[in-house]
């Protein structure tokens, strides 16, 4: 679970800033499940350049709650969550400083979307939140206000989760305040996954992927795995500490992601099957495959260029789909183009998709 946040401050000397606005969105990796947004009376003057940047002035904050009045809510909504922000070092420092003033030790694991973006979205001229989201076609309203920036960070983080195809980069960039990973019982693991079509990843205590599974109902498939008594299944059950999952929205994406990641991740307890080579090309060199997404009004999209699979991903805005440069920046590029072509070609030979758009 993640707590994606943004904080606006008064500006001023290091560790003497006060919070003027805070927005926190509790995010389960797929949807926002809770939120907290509030102006805050910092009990000190706001620097003039900050007023010009955010539009927040001291008069607006006269009747706003002071930090000690919202502290309990901040603790509640971030409990058992990893804090995520665009430059988490700043937001986490500000929060910790406020709690220190109250005599409370505020400790949370953290993730920074600036660091992750530099690893997963390469060759961007700028990694500032405004310029990066614009380059990716992510809509932003109320720039330099806590809610607007936090919501844009939610969408950026969602894209980063999708682009982390090895499921290791984000894990590596978590900063643990106590360096401990909790152990969960099997029933708790089963309860942590949804009844949706998609993939699931069984991790050991170090975060390494032991097993990759798929199904039309992820919860059902995990339950089946944990009920099996084969030698291989028992080893997975014994070593399983956590499970992550991906909703795919449709069977084509389930197959494509499963086989591409199976090849790349090579989990210890998966059995790989040989696939027959593809003997024929697509009927067209350049086209887009559109199918059902993970949510209403979202499209699952595969781009074929020069008779090869360029990449795949999800879009919810027409201008992302209609602008090829923006589209390419949003999609996850495919490295094993031959395998991807086999999977997609075989699927199209047997099943239908919502739409195919020739370019």
C-alpha positions as CSV (number, residue, x, y, z in Angstrom):
1,X,0.0,0.0,0.0
2,X,1.3,3.5,-0.9
3,X,0.6,7.0,0.5
4,X,1.2,9.4,-2.4
5,X,1.6,12.9,-1.1
6,X,2.5,16.5,-1.8
7,X,3.2,19.3,0.6
8,X,3.3,23.0,0.1
9,X,5.3,25.1,2.6
10,X,6.1,28.6,3.7
11,X,9.6,28.5,2.4
12,X,12.4,29.9,4.5
13,X,15.4,28.4,6.3
14,X,16.1,24.7,6.2
15,X,14.0,22.8,8.8
16,X,12.2,26.0,9.8
17,X,9.6,25.8,7.1
18,X,5.9,25.3,8.0
19,X,3.3,23.4,6.1
20,X,0.6,25.4,4.3
21,X,-1.2,22.6,2.4
22,X,-1.0,18.8,2.4
23,X,-2.6,16.2,0.1
24,X,-2.3,12.4,0.6
25,X,-3.8,9.8,-1.6
26,X,-3.8,6.2,-0.3
27,X,-3.1,4.0,-3.3
28,X,-3.2,0.2,-3.5
29,X,-1.2,0.1,-6.7
30,X,-4.3,0.2,-8.8
31,X,-6.8,2.7,-7.4
32,X,-7.1,5.4,-4.8
33,X,-8.8,4.0,-1.7
34,X,-8.6,7.0,0.7
35,X,-7.6,10.6,0.6
36,X,-6.8,13.5,2.9
37,X,-6.5,17.1,1.6
38,X,-6.2,20.2,3.9
39,X,-4.9,23.7,4.1
40,X,-2.7,24.1,7.2
41,X,-2.1,27.2,9.4
42,X,1.7,27.2,9.6
43,X,1.7,29.9,12.4
44,X,4.4,31.8,10.5
45,X,4.7,34.1,7.5
46,X,4.8,32.7,4.0
47,X,7.7,33.8,1.8
48,X,6.5,36.2,-1.0
49,X,7.9,34.1,-3.8
50,X,6.0,31.1,-2.5
51,X,2.8,33.1,-2.5
52,X,3.4,33.9,-6.1
53,X,4.1,30.3,-6.9
54,X,1.2,28.6,-5.1
55,X,-1.4,31.4,-4.7
56,X,-1.6,30.5,-1.0
57,X,-1.3,33.5,1.4
58,X,-1.6,33.9,5.2
59,X,-5.1,35.3,5.0
60,X,-6.3,32.1,3.4
61,X,-4.9,30.1,6.3
62,X,-6.2,32.1,9.3
63,X,-9.0,29.6,9.9
64,X,-7.2,26.5,8.7
65,X,-6.3,23.8,11.2
66,X,-2.8,23.8,12.7
67,X,-0.6,20.8,12.1
68,X,-1.2,19.2,15.5
69,X,-5.0,19.2,14.7
70,X,-4.4,17.1,11.6
71,X,-1.5,15.0,12.8
72,X,-3.6,12.0,13.9
73,X,-5.3,11.8,10.4
74,X,-1.9,11.9,8.7
75,X,-0.7,9.0,10.9
76,X,-3.8,7.0,10.2
77,X,-3.8,7.4,6.4
78,X,-0.1,6.6,6.1
79,X,0.0,3.7,8.5
80,X,1.5,0.5,6.9
81,X,2.1,2.5,3.7
82,X,5.2,3.4,1.8
83,X,5.3,7.1,1.3
84,X,5.7,8.2,-2.4
85,X,6.4,11.7,-3.6
86,X,8.1,13.6,-6.4
87,X,11.3,14.3,-4.4
88,X,10.4,12.3,-1.3
89,X,13.4,13.6,0.6
90,X,11.8,17.0,0.9
91,X,8.2,15.9,1.8
92,X,9.4,13.3,4.2
93,X,11.7,15.7,5.9
94,X,9.0,18.3,6.3
95,X,6.6,15.8,7.8
96,X,9.2,14.3,10.1
97,X,10.2,17.8,11.3
98,X,6.5,18.7,12.1
99,X,6.1,15.5,14.1
100,X,9.4,16.1,15.9
101,X,8.0,19.4,17.1
102,X,5.1,17.4,18.6
103,X,7.5,14.9,20.2
104,X,6.4,12.0,17.9
105,X,8.7,9.7,15.9
106,X,7.2,9.5,12.4
107,X,8.8,6.6,10.5
108,X,7.7,5.3,7.1
109,X,9.4,3.5,4.2
110,X,9.7,5.9,1.2
111,X,9.9,5.9,-2.6
112,X,10.9,8.8,-4.8
113,X,9.2,9.1,-8.3
114,X,12.1,11.3,-9.5
115,X,14.6,8.5,-8.8
116,X,12.3,5.9,-10.3
117,X,11.6,8.0,-13.4
118,X,15.3,8.3,-14.1
119,X,15.5,4.5,-14.1
120,X,12.3,3.7,-16.0
121,X,11.7,6.7,-18.3
122,X,15.0,7.4,-20.0
123,X,16.4,10.4,-21.8
124,X,13.9,13.0,-20.6
125,X,15.1,16.6,-20.9
126,X,13.7,17.4,-17.4
127,X,12.4,15.3,-14.5
128,X,10.5,18.1,-12.9
129,X,6.9,17.0,-12.2
130,X,5.4,19.6,-14.5
131,X,7.6,19.0,-17.5
132,X,7.7,15.2,-17.1
133,X,4.0,14.8,-16.9
134,X,3.5,17.0,-19.9
135,X,6.0,14.9,-21.9
136,X,4.0,11.8,-20.9
137,X,0.6,13.2,-21.7
138,X,-0.5,13.1,-18.1
139,X,-3.1,15.8,-17.3
140,X,-2.3,18.2,-14.5
141,X,-4.5,20.8,-12.9
142,X,-3.7,23.2,-10.0
143,X,0.1,23.1,-10.5
144,X,1.9,23.9,-7.3
145,X,-1.1,23.1,-5.2
146,X,-0.9,20.0,-3.1
147,X,-3.9,18.1,-4.5
148,X,-3.1,18.8,-8.2
149,X,0.6,17.8,-7.8
150,X,-0.2,14.7,-5.7
151,X,-2.9,13.5,-8.2
152,X,-0.3,13.9,-11.1
153,X,2.2,11.9,-9.0
154,X,-0.4,9.1,-8.6
155,X,-0.7,8.9,-12.4
156,X,3.0,9.0,-12.9
157,X,3.6,6.3,-10.2
158,X,0.9,4.1,-11.9
159,X,2.9,4.4,-15.1
160,X,6.1,3.6,-13.4
161,X,4.6,0.4,-11.8
162,X,3.6,-0.6,-15.3
163,X,7.1,0.1,-16.8
164,X,8.9,-1.9,-14.0
165,X,8.6,-5.1,-16.1
166,X,11.2,-6.9,-14.0
167,X,9.4,-6.1,-10.8
168,X,12.7,-5.4,-9.1
169,X,13.6,-1.7,-9.8
170,X,10.8,-0.3,-7.5
171,X,11.6,-2.9,-4.9
172,X,15.3,-1.9,-5.0
173,X,14.5,1.8,-4.6
174,X,12.3,1.5,-1.4
175,X,14.1,3.1,1.5
176,X,13.2,1.1,4.6
177,X,13.3,3.1,7.8
178,X,13.9,-0.1,9.8
179,X,15.1,-2.5,7.1
180,X,12.6,-5.2,8.0
181,X,10.1,-7.0,5.8
182,X,7.1,-8.4,7.5
183,X,6.2,-12.0,7.1
184,X,2.6,-12.8,6.2
185,X,0.7,-16.0,6.6
186,X,-0.8,-17.6,3.5
187,X,-4.4,-16.6,4.2
188,X,-3.3,-13.0,4.5
189,X,-1.5,-13.3,1.1
190,X,-4.6,-14.7,-0.5
191,X,-6.7,-11.9,0.9
192,X,-4.2,-9.3,-0.5
193,X,-5.0,-10.1,-4.2
194,X,-8.2,-9.3,-6.2
195,X,-10.7,-11.4,-8.1
196,X,-9.6,-9.8,-11.4
197,X,-7.9,-11.1,-14.6
198,X,-4.2,-10.6,-14.4
199,X,-0.8,-11.8,-13.2
200,X,0.6,-12.4,-9.7
201,X,4.1,-12.6,-8.4
202,X,5.1,-14.6,-5.3
203,X,8.1,-13.1,-3.5
204,X,10.5,-14.5,-0.9
205,X,11.7,-12.5,2.2
206,X,14.2,-10.6,0.1
207,X,11.7,-9.6,-2.5
208,X,12.9,-12.0,-5.1
209,X,10.2,-13.5,-7.4
210,X,9.8,-17.2,-6.8
211,X,6.8,-17.8,-9.0
212,X,4.8,-16.0,-11.7
213,X,1.2,-17.0,-12.1
214,X,-1.8,-15.8,-14.2
215,X,-5.5,-16.3,-14.5
216,X,-9.0,-14.8,-15.1
217,X,-9.4,-14.6,-11.3
218,X,-6.0,-13.9,-9.5
219,X,-7.4,-14.7,-6.0
220,X,-8.7,-18.1,-7.2
221,X,-5.3,-19.0,-8.8
222,X,-3.3,-18.0,-5.7
223,X,-5.7,-20.0,-3.5
224,X,-5.2,-23.1,-5.8
225,X,-1.5,-22.7,-5.6
226,X,-1.5,-22.6,-1.8
227,X,-3.8,-25.7,-1.7
228,X,-1.5,-27.8,-3.8
229,X,0.6,-30.5,-2.2
230,X,3.2,-31.1,-4.9
231,X,6.8,-30.8,-4.0
232,X,7.2,-27.6,-6.0
233,X,4.0,-26.0,-4.6
234,X,5.1,-26.7,-1.0
235,X,8.4,-25.0,-1.5
236,X,6.7,-21.9,-2.9
237,X,4.3,-21.9,0.1
238,X,7.2,-22.3,2.5
239,X,9.2,-19.4,1.0
240,X,6.3,-17.0,0.2
241,X,6.4,-13.8,2.1
242,X,4.5,-11.4,-0.1
243,X,2.5,-11.3,-3.3
244,X,2.2,-8.5,-5.8
245,X,-0.2,-8.5,-8.7
246,X,-1.1,-6.8,-12.0
247,X,-4.5,-6.3,-13.4
248,X,-4.4,-6.8,-17.2
249,X,-7.9,-6.1,-18.3
250,X,-8.0,-8.7,-21.0
251,X,-6.7,-12.2,-22.0
252,X,-4.3,-10.9,-24.8
253,X,-2.4,-8.7,-22.3
254,X,-2.4,-11.5,-19.7
255,X,-0.7,-13.8,-22.2
256,X,1.7,-11.2,-23.6
257,X,2.9,-10.0,-20.2
258,X,3.0,-13.5,-18.7
259,X,5.3,-15.0,-21.4
260,X,7.5,-11.9,-21.8
261,X,8.0,-11.7,-18.1
262,X,8.4,-15.4,-17.7
263,X,11.3,-15.2,-20.2
264,X,12.9,-12.2,-18.6
265,X,12.4,-13.0,-14.9
266,X,12.9,-16.8,-15.1
267,X,11.3,-17.4,-11.6
268,X,12.8,-20.4,-9.9
269,X,9.6,-22.4,-9.6
270,X,8.0,-21.8,-13.0
271,X,8.2,-24.5,-15.7
272,X,9.0,-23.0,-19.1
273,X,7.6,-24.6,-22.2
274,X,9.1,-24.3,-25.7
275,X,7.0,-22.3,-28.2
276,X,6.8,-23.0,-31.9
277,X,8.4,-20.4,-34.1
278,X,6.3,-18.0,-36.0
279,X,6.3,-18.6,-39.8
280,X,4.1,-15.7,-41.0
281,X,4.1,-11.9,-40.6
282,X,1.2,-9.7,-39.7
283,X,-1.1,-8.7,-42.6
284,X,-0.1,-5.0,-42.1
285,X,3.2,-3.5,-41.1
286,X,1.9,-0.6,-38.9
287,X,-1.2,-0.7,-36.8
288,X,-2.5,-0.4,-33.2
289,X,-4.4,-3.1,-31.3
290,X,-7.0,-1.8,-28.9
291,X,-8.6,-4.0,-26.3
292,X,-10.4,-3.7,-22.9
293,X,-8.4,-1.9,-20.3
294,X,-8.2,-2.4,-16.5
295,X,-10.8,0.3,-15.8
296,X,-13.8,1.8,-17.5
297,X,-12.8,4.2,-20.4
298,X,-9.2,2.8,-20.3
299,X,-7.7,1.1,-23.4
300,X,-5.1,-1.6,-23.5
301,X,-3.0,-0.8,-26.5
302,X,-0.3,-2.6,-28.5
303,X,1.7,-0.7,-31.2
304,X,3.0,-2.6,-34.2
305,X,5.6,-0.9,-36.3
306,X,7.4,-2.3,-39.3
307,X,5.7,-5.6,-38.6
308,X,7.2,-5.8,-35.1
309,X,5.7,-5.2,-31.7
310,X,7.0,-1.9,-30.5
311,X,5.4,-1.8,-27.1
312,X,2.3,-2.1,-25.0
313,X,0.5,-0.1,-22.3
314,X,-2.7,1.6,-21.2
315,X,-4.2,4.9,-22.2
316,X,-7.3,6.8,-21.1
317,X,-6.9,9.9,-23.2
318,X,-7.5,10.3,-27.0
319,X,-4.5,12.6,-27.5
320,X,-2.2,10.0,-26.1
321,X,-3.5,7.5,-28.7
322,X,-3.5,10.0,-31.5
323,X,0.0,11.5,-31.0
324,X,2.5,8.8,-31.9
325,X,5.4,10.5,-30.0
326,X,3.4,10.8,-26.7
327,X,2.1,7.3,-27.3
328,X,5.6,5.8,-27.6
329,X,6.7,7.5,-24.4
330,X,3.7,6.0,-22.5
331,X,4.1,2.5,-23.8
332,X,6.5,-0.1,-22.4
333,X,8.9,-1.1,-25.2
334,X,9.2,-4.8,-26.0
335,X,12.8,-6.2,-26.0
336,X,12.0,-9.8,-27.1
337,X,10.1,-8.8,-30.3
338,X,10.1,-12.3,-31.7
339,X,8.4,-13.8,-28.7
340,X,5.9,-10.9,-28.5
341,X,5.1,-11.3,-32.2
342,X,4.4,-15.0,-31.7
343,X,2.1,-14.4,-28.8
344,X,0.1,-11.6,-30.5
345,X,-0.1,-13.3,-33.9
346,X,-1.3,-16.6,-32.4
347,X,-3.9,-14.8,-30.3
348,X,-5.2,-12.8,-33.3
349,X,-5.5,-16.0,-35.3
350,X,-7.9,-17.5,-32.7
351,X,-9.6,-14.6,-30.9
352,X,-10.9,-11.1,-31.6
353,X,-10.0,-7.8,-30.0
354,X,-12.1,-4.7,-29.6
355,X,-10.4,-2.7,-32.4
356,X,-7.5,-2.6,-34.9
357,X,-6.4,0.8,-36.2
358,X,-4.2,0.8,-39.3
359,X,-1.6,3.6,-39.4
